[in-house]
Amino acid sequence: MMARPITTVLCDLDGTLIDSRRDIALAFQYALRHIVEGSLPDETAIAQHIGKPLAHMARELGYPLSSAQLTIFLDIYRSRYAAFCAHHTRPYPGVTTTLHALSSLTFGVVTTKAQEQAEMVLRQLQLTSFFQHIQGWVPGLQLKPAPDAVIAALAALRCTPQQALMVGDTTADILAGQAAGLKTCAVTYGFGSLEEMQHCQPDYVIDTFSDLGRLVKAPEQS
């Protein structure tokens, strides 16, 4: 049980709230096909890197793009993703019902997605109304695992770190939350490695988003 009441929950987006692997992978492959020749990484390989900046994803998948190539790649990816961002993407089981049930809390999103992409996919999935703030990437903002995006979300929500919980599926989420002074919760069903997240020593681990309900309600019931 939590030692202090949590009033604000910050959630990662891809791999935590929504299963977006197929739409991201298809857009990634589509953009890469315009830049390189030969075989492309499959959906499983791409999914293992979701949550990182696109340039880092490409490099770690074996495609170190030049500056000119990266510009073309990003333009094509963003255009393709904008057209099909919610074609296959769905909220994970329990997300919508849990957000409904916890409507007395303040919820925010902290994601490496570009701001307009994050807002777009949440809007298309009809999830926007659950969140009082959506913190995507904007120019000049350091991405997770740096704490900058988490701190920006807390400031927008006028919340102290002691009142907040960061929920995510990768080490970047856990490290960013810890660096910002928040309690952290790792989810096991997303894109990240549970073993790697456990090395970061999150405060809590849950197997379904629905488990969050019991976690944050515990102090009220004690």
FENPE-V726269 format. One record per run of one state. SS is the DSSP state (H for helix, E for strand, C for the rest). FROM is the first residue (numbers start at 1). LEN is the number of residues. Records with the same first field share a line. If there is no record, write none. Layout:
# FENPE-V726269
SS: FROM-LEN  FROM-LEN
This chain:
# FENPE-V726269
C: 1-7  12-2  15-3  20-1  34-9  48-6  61-6  85-5  92-3  102-4  125-3  131-2  138-10  158-3  169-2  180-3  188-6  200-4  207-4  222-1
E: 8-4  14-1  18-2  90-2  106-9  133-5  164-5  183-5  204-3
H: 21-13  43-5  54-7  67-18  95-7  115-10  128-3  148-10  161-3  171-9  194-6  211-11
